[in-house]
Every structure is written in C-alpha cells, then in structure tokens.
Amino acid sequence: MSEQAKSTPIHFVASDGESHVPKAMSAAGTQWAESTGFAAKEGEICLIPSLDGSIEAVLFGIGKQSNPNRSPLLAGLLPVRLPEGRYHYVIEDVLAEDDQALFLAVLAWHLGAYRFDRYKENTKPMPELDWPEGVDREDVLRQAKGSNLARDLINIPANDMGPDELEAVTKGLVDTHGAILTVIKGEALLEHNFPMIHAVGRASPRAPRLLDFVWGDESAPKVTLVGKGVCFDTGGLDLKPSSSMLLMKKDMGGAANVLGLASMIMSAQLPVRLRVLIPAVENAVSGNAFRPGDVLQSHKGLTVEIGNTDAEGRLVLADAMALADEEEPELMIDMATLTGAARVALGPDLPPFYSDDADLVASLSAESRSQWDPLWNMPLWPGYDGNLSSDIADVNHISTGGFAGSITAALFLRRFVDKSRSWVHFDIYGWAPAAQPARPKGGEAQAIRAIYSHLKAKYAK
C-alpha cells in the first residue's frame, strides 16, 4: 500500500458545480453528504464515514468557483478543524486550477497549523498533510518557518522579549546562516552617532542597541532590511492609556517580520548581499526619558523636534535608515508597526506601503495578489510634507495637524533616504485580531511573503 493510500483524501468542492459530491465518492458517501446538507459553502467541511467508523473522505467547500475573491488560503482552516490523522489533497478536483493555487493551498495548511504554546500546553494532536507531487516542499517550509518566526517573536510578551532577548534571537539566526553580527549598545550608541536610538531607549533599564548583520557575497546587489524593534512602548512621557498598552508587545513587529524575511532570503540562498538593521529599544518612563519639545540630533545630522514621545518608532528607524543609506544599497526596505492612522485607513489586515519607485510598486502589488499577501500602495504626497515643519529644528517628527498620519510618517522617514537606489516603507499592524484561514489570532507576518516573492523573481538564478 502506498503512503498516500494510507491517508484520507480531501476533495475541494465548489458550491456552483454540478454536484456537491465528487464522482469518485461511494454511493454511501454520496448519500451521507446529501443527507447532512453539505452545500460546499466556503470553509464547510463534511466528514464521510466508512463502514469501519474511520473517515473515508473529507469534502471541503470552497464556495463559488467563479468568485474572483476566492482565496486558496482557505485551506488553512483544515489543520484546525480536522481530527488527528493523515490526509492528502485530491489534485484532480477544483484545486488543480494551476500550480500556484496548489502551492498556496499547501502553504495555507502549514500556516494554519501554527500554534503558540510557549506558556500554555496544547495537547490536541495536529493532523498531517502528505506532500502533493510538483509542490516545492523546501519553499513551502521556508515561507512557513519565516512567517512563524515572526509570529513567535510578536506573541512572546515583553518580559521575555526585550532588547536582550531580541539580540539573542538575531544572533541565533546569524549563527545558523553564517552571517556576521555587530551590536552597538548603551552609551556606545552616542559614540557611534545614533543619538535618537539612544534617546528613545535610555529610560529603560534594558539598554538600547542597534543590531546590524550582513550576509552574502559582498559583490552581489545590496538589499538592506530595517525593522522597528520597540520591544515595548509605554508611550514615554506622553503615556498611553492602559487599554492602548495591552498589545504593545507587538511594537517590535517590524523587527520580527524583517527577521522572518531575512530567514527566507538566507535559506533560499538568494544571490544578494543582505544587511539587516534593527534598532532594539524599550520606550519606558523614568527621570531621564526624552520629552515632548526636546530637539534631538540624528545620525544624518538633521535636528528633530519631538512633537510626541509616543511616536518613537520613526526616530529609531531614522537613525538606522540613515546608516543603511550611507552604503547606497540597491534596495532598502523598512518595516514598522508605525501608526494607528494606517489601521484607521485600511484596517488590521491590509498594510499600506510607500515608495517613489513605480516599478517596485507595480511588482510588489502584483506579488501581493499572486501570493495572497495583502498590501495597498499609498502616496508619498508632497503636499503634506510641510506639515512636518518646525520653528526651531530642521523637522518635527509628527504632523502639526491630525490628518494623514501614516503618510506624514512615511514622509518623515523619506528625509533620511538620499543615496539608496530604491526604498520602500511598510506600515504593518503585525497582529490578527481574530482567527482567519491560515491566520491564527495573534502575532502575524505581513508583507514578507510578497517581498520574498519579489526578491526571488528579481535575483534568483
């Protein structure tokens, strides 16, 4: 008996097909499905019993086949809802529209099977999926592993994921892939001219630092990732209300996603010279905390007036981005859980991204659609740049008005990018407020599968 013959078949069934029961189904199985009212609605599951009490087959509803918004990631519901056992997709069903749909359905299974059980044991056994022929197993696992790394780092609370722990995780990733890590920590930040990273993190007993690692051939195209690593954000002296602090363990979601993306790039051995910069800090409150109205020096040399200490992420990013810009990378990507304004505009599931590079915008938008990794391009509208004006410094780091907060944050960051051939900023949420197919509730990887697909298409041999 073959390995696949020992597992239970999963039939993908469309609700607008001729029948809601596959032709290969036994008469008893057909009668069972019809008697239970299986209608192949999106996410609907019908378990067909066999005579010995085991499961003969699974019918999985995918809704209308004609629906252009039907997601292949719907299959991420299966590992959560199916009982323990081994299963395989029936390729001849609706699933076999194209290779990409099959790839995403397999990836969806592995993304949907994610569990965060560091603090609470989950003893329920997970079902297993046999690998269909023709699916790139290594790439599925690479993307699932990178996404789940980002999820883990966001889900771990701040008492166990501060700057020290984030550095340790980064070092583990660096050691795995043979990269080289440099850490600038505490007062050394001032010696190396990173005054804004130091200012944001100095009030915490956990010293601020800049994590900087490089990997790959020095002569290869330079791709630099910068991730906001604010391990907890109290808001500083502009203190957040308690309700707004409940999810602030996720304020290092930019760093988490950058590390997940870096793991994909290095595992795939993409022919790039990768650099990763993570300013890792905690925005705390003490007598030496930076204040509203302070004017800070920056690594680039611009003076920055502080409009609100709760807008600290763009400050630490700006110092790291200015460093990255000095070596003129071909592409700089920054990721940050930066503004509530982005959530008001687009909600938690759809991260905006900003770039002046029209070709890059077109490619990322296309990869977002093909990978079912939602993104939405937003404008770097120059008419709002004056909202960052200051009477006493080169720039105020927040807008003087209450509008377009995500855009003005991106415009602030753009001031620290001069030499990079291309730059793109992602204002992510890093969190799934409710469980969805392939997206369990909690810390979430956003945009990195689309970015990885773009990089793979551009640079892979």
N, C-alpha and C positions, 0 to 999 in steps of 0.2 A: 504494500500500500504506500502511495506517495505521501510526502509530508503534507501537501495541500489537501489530500483526500482525508486526512485526519482532522481537518479543521472545518468549521461551519461556514458555508457560503453566505455572503452578504449581497443581496440584489438591490441595486439602486433603481427605484421605480418612480416614474413621473406621473403626476396626477392627471395630465392631459393626454395620456397614452390610451391605446385601445383597451387595455386591461390593466388592472392594478395588481395582477398576479402574473409572474413570468411564465412563459410557455413550458419551461422545463419543470415546473412545480408539479408534484404528485397530485392526484385527484383529491386526496385527503387534505393536503396542504392548501390547495385552492379553496376547498370548502371551508377550511378553518379561517383563512384570510377574509373570505367573503362574509362569513357569519360573524366575525368580530368587527366588521365595518371598516376595514382598512381602506383608506381613501388616498394614500400617498401624499398627504399634506407635508409641507416642509418640516423635517425632523421627526415625523411619525415613524414609529418602529412597531413591527409586528413579528413576534417570535413564533415560528411554525414548529409545533411539537412533532416528534417522531413517535412511533409506536412504543419504543422503549423508554419514553419520558425525556429523552435528550432533545436538543434543539436541532431540527432538520435543516432549517434555513432562517435567515433574517431578511425581512423586507424593510427597506429604508426609504421613506418617502422624501423626495427632493422637490416637491411642488411642481409647478408648471415648467415643462421643458422649454417652452417658448419665452419664459421670463428672462429678460436680459440681465436682471439683477440677481439671478440665482447664483449663490456662491458655492464654489467647490469646497470651501472650508466648512460647509455644513456638516461634513463627515466628522468634524471634531467633536460632535455630540456622542458618537458611537462608543468610544472608550469609557465615557462617563456613565452611559445608560445600559450597556450590555453586561450580562453576567460574566463571571470568570470563564475563561476558555480561550481557544484559538480560533481565529476567523480569517477569511480571505475575501477580497473583493472579486465579484464576478465581472471580469473585464468586458464581456460581451454586452453588458447592459448599458443603460444610458450613460454610465460613467465614461465609456470609451469614445467620447466625442473627439478628444485629442489627447496627446501625451501630456500636455501641461495640466489639463483637468485631472488626470490620473495622478501626476506628481503632487499636485496640491491636495488631493484627497488623502494621499498617504501622509503628507506633511501635516495635514489637519489632524489626523489621528494622533500623531506624536505631540503636537502642540496641545491638543485637548486632553491628553493623558497626564499633563503636568500636575504635580502635587507639591504644595509647600507644607511639609510635615516636620519641620525642624523642632517645633515646640509642642506639637500635638500629634500623637501617633495615629495613623490611619491604617487599620489592619485589613481593610477590604482589598482583596486581590484585584489587580487590574487585568482586563482581557489583553490578549496579544494578537497582533496582526501579522500574517505572513506577507513576505515581500512579493509584490507582483513583478513579473518579468518586465524588463525595459525601464524600470524606475531607478534613478541614480541614488542608490542607498546611502552612499557617503555624503551626498549633498543634502539629502533629507535630514540625516542625523546632524550634519554640520549646522544647518539652519535651526533645527530644533534645539541643539545644545547651546548655540549662541543666544537664542531667544530666551531659553530657560535660565541661562546665566544672568541675563538682565533682570528677569522676573525675581530670581532668588535674591539678588542684591537689593532690589527695591523692597521686597517683602520683609527682609530682616530689619527689626526695629533698631533705632539709633543707638540704644545702649550696647548693641552688639555689632553695629556697623558705623563706627566713627571714622575719622581720618586714618587712625592706625590700622583698623581692620580693612579699610578700602585699599590702603597701601599693600597690605599683606595679600589680598586677593589679586591685585595687579602684579605683584611680584611672582605669585604662583603662575599666572598666565604667561608672564615674561619668561620664566624658567622653562615652562612647558614647550615654548616655541623658539627658544634660543634668542630672544630679544635682549636689549641692553637697557636697563632702567637707571635713571638718575632721579634722586629725590632732593629737593631743596626745602628745608623745614625750619619753622620758627623764625628766629631773628635773621637767619641766613637769607630769608626772602628779601629783607631790606638791603642786605649786602649785594644781592644779585638784581636789585631793581625790580621787585614785584610788590610795590607798596600797597596796591589795592587788595591783592590776595591776603597780605598780612593784616591790613586794617579790618577786613571783614571777619577774619578768624581769630584775632588776637584776644578777644574777650573770653574765649573758651579755654578751659584747662587742657583741652586736647589740641595740640599745636597745629596751626595751618601748615599746608605744604603744597608744593607743585610736583606732581608725578609726571615724569617725562620719559617715555621709552621709544626706541627705534628698532625696526626690524626690516630685513630685506636688503637687497643689493643697493649700495649707495648710488649707483649709476642709473637705477631704474626711476621711472616717473615718481615724483614725490606726492604722496597723498597723506594729508595730516588731519587727524580727528581731534577735536577739542570737546570735552564733556564737562558740564557743570557738576561738581562734586560737593554740593552743600549737604552734608550728612544729616543735619537737622537745622531747621530755620525757625527760630522764635519770632522773627521779625526784627530782632535787635531792639533798640530803644523805641522804635515805632512798633511796639509789641503787638503781635497778633492776638485776637481773642482766642480763648481756649478751643473753641469749635474749629477754628482755622488751623490749629496746630496738630489736630488729630492725624492728618495724613502727611505731616512734614518729614516723616522718614523717607518719603519718596522724592524729596527735593534733590537727591543725588541721582535722579532717574536719567539725566543726560549722561553722566559718567557710566552708569550701569549699561545703558544702551550702546555707548561707544565701546565699552569693553566687550559686549556681546558681538558687535560688528567686527571689532579687531580680531576676535577669536575665529570668526568665519573667514576673514581675509587671510589670516596666517595659516589656518588649517587647509584652506584651498590652495595655498602657495601661489597666490596671485603675484605676478611679476611687478610689484610696486615697492618703493621704499616707503614703508609705513612709519608715521610718527604719531604717537598718542600723547596728548597733554590733558591732565586732569588736575585742576585746582581743587584740592580736598580741604574743606573747612567746615566748621560749625559756627553758625551765626547766633551767638549767645549774648547774654546780658551781664555786664559787670561794670565796674568803675572805669575800665579802660576801653569800653566799647566805642566804636565810632558813632558820630552824632549826626542828626539832621542839620544841614547847614555847613558841615565841615567841607573843606576843599582838599581833595586828595590828589597827590601826584600819581601818574600812571607810568607803566613800563614804556609806553610810546612817547611820553613827555607831555601829553595833554594834561591840563588840570581839570579836575572833575568836581563840580559842586554836588553835594549829596542832597537830593530832594526828599528821600525817604529811605530809612535803613532797611526796610522790608523789600527793597528792590536790589538786593545784594548780588544776585546771581550774575547780572550783566557786568558787575565790577570785576569779579574774579575771572569771568570769561574774557573780558577785555585785555587784562594783563597777559593771559595765556595766549590769546589770539595775536596780540602784538608780537610776542616771541615767535610764534609759528610763522608769522608773515615775513619775518626777517630773512628766512632762507628761501623765500619765493617759491612755495610749493605749487605744483600744477593744479592741485585741488585742495581747498581747506573746507572741512565740514565741521560745523559746531552743532551740538545738540544740548538742549536745556529744557527743564521744566520751568519756563521763564515767567509766563504771565497768565493771570486769571482772565485777561481780556481775550486771549486765544480761545479759552473754553467758552466764554460768553458768545463769541462769534461762531464757533464751529463745533462746540461740544467736546466731550472727552475722547471720542473715537476718531476724530479727523484732525490730525496735526497740520497746522499751516507750515509752509516753508517759503523762504525768501532767497532770491538770487537775481543778480543782474545778467546772468549768463543764460540767454534764451535757449541755446542748445541743451544745456544741462537741465533746465526746467522742463523742456519737452521730453527728454529721456527719462527723468525721474517720474514725470506724470505718467508716461507710458508703462514704466516698470511697476508703478503703483497699481495700475489697472491689471496688468498681467499677473502680478503676484498676489493680488487681493490684499494689499498692504496700504490702507487708506492714507492719502495725502492730498493737500489742496494748496496750490500756489497762491500766495498773497503778494500784493505790490509793495515794493520799496518806494512809496510815494514821496517824491522830493518836496512836495508842498507842505508836508508835516515836519520837515527837518528843523524848521525854525522854532518848533515847539520845545526843542531841547536847548534853547539859548539860555545863557546865564549872564548876569550883570557883573559877576566877579571872577568867573572862571571861563575856560575855553568852552565848556559844555556842562549842562546839567544832565544828570544821568536818567532823569524821568521827565515826562512831558509836563509842561506848565498847565495843560488842560486835562480834562478827564476822558478824552476820546482817543480811539485808535492806539490803545496801549501796546498791543503786540507789534504793530507797525513801527511805532516810535522806539520800542526796544530794539528792533532789528536795525533801525537807522542809527541808533547809538552804537551798536556793535560794528556797523559798517565803517565807522570812523577809524577803527583800529585795523582795517584791512586795506593796504595800498599795493603791495607787491605780488600777492597771490594771483595766479592767472585766472582762477575761478574760485568762488566762495559761495557756500550755501548754508543758511541758518534754519534749524528746525526747532520750533517751539512746541514741544511734546507735552503730553499730560503724564504718561508713564503709569497709568492706572486704569483698570477696568472696574467701574463702579458696580457692575452686575455681570454675571456669567453670560457668555455668548458662545456660539460654536467656535471651538479652537482657542477660546479666550476665557480661561477661568477668572473668577473675580480676584482682584488683587493686582500686584505689580505686573506691568505689561511692557513688552518690547514693541516699540512703534517706529516705523520707517526703516528699520535696519535691514529687513529683507529686500525692500525696494532698492535701497542704496547698494547693498551687496550685489544684487542682480545687475544694476547699472555698472558697477565696477568690474564685475565678471565679464559683461559684454564688451566693455571698453578695453580691458587689459589682459584678459585670459588668453593664453596661447592657443 
